[in-house]
Amino acid sequence: MKDFEQNERRKAEIKARPLIDAVYNKIWKVKNITRADQQSDERLKYMDKYLHIDTIIELSDGEHINLQEKSLSYYFRDFNTVTLEYYNNPKTGELGDYFLCEAQAYFCGYLNENNTGFCKWWILDMIKLRELIIKNGGIKWAEQFRQKNIYSGKADFFAFPVAYIWESVIHGYSKVIPPVHSRYKINVA
């Protein structure tokens, strides 16, 4: 765990949390934001470790939304993808967040050039995303988006083009909806 906390990508994600909070506060009436990994509460530790929930938002009316979060580098912004970990460790077969995440929603954003905000971001409904994947052929269909991690870390991941999973986006900011690439197959009916 200590190595993970020293990972540069992890440090950038932690640094981006106030920027993510600003997004949440812009779209919802937020009463409180709790990060599961920074609490001594055993229930929250469990949510982080076993349910892969990063954040719990309490809204002003008492409702709660739980999310997983991903902040991506400006360098990768033109990929226009939402990434979701497939295997945490492909060599050992340790499953990643795609299989284990029980969050209701997923925040994925590309930081701007100065790391002072996001140039684009999306919040996905995880149930709608899973339904979309099932409708298109399940994990076999999703495999076309699987990527090996050549930049940092050992995990591999799905890099879903936003245009292909647009129906699962519940909030988002991007100057344009990214184009659909013909090399992928999707059932939009």
Secondary structure, DSSP 8 states (H G I E B T S, - for coil): -HHHHH-HHHHHHHHTHHHHHHHHHHHS-EEEEEEGGG---HHHHHHHHHS---EEEEETTS-EEEEEEEEE-GGGGGG-EEEEEEEEETTTTEE-HHHH---SEEEEEEE-TTSSSEEEEEEEEHHHHHHHHHHTTTHHHHGGGEE---SSSS-EEEEEEGGGSGGGEEEEE-SS-----TTS-----
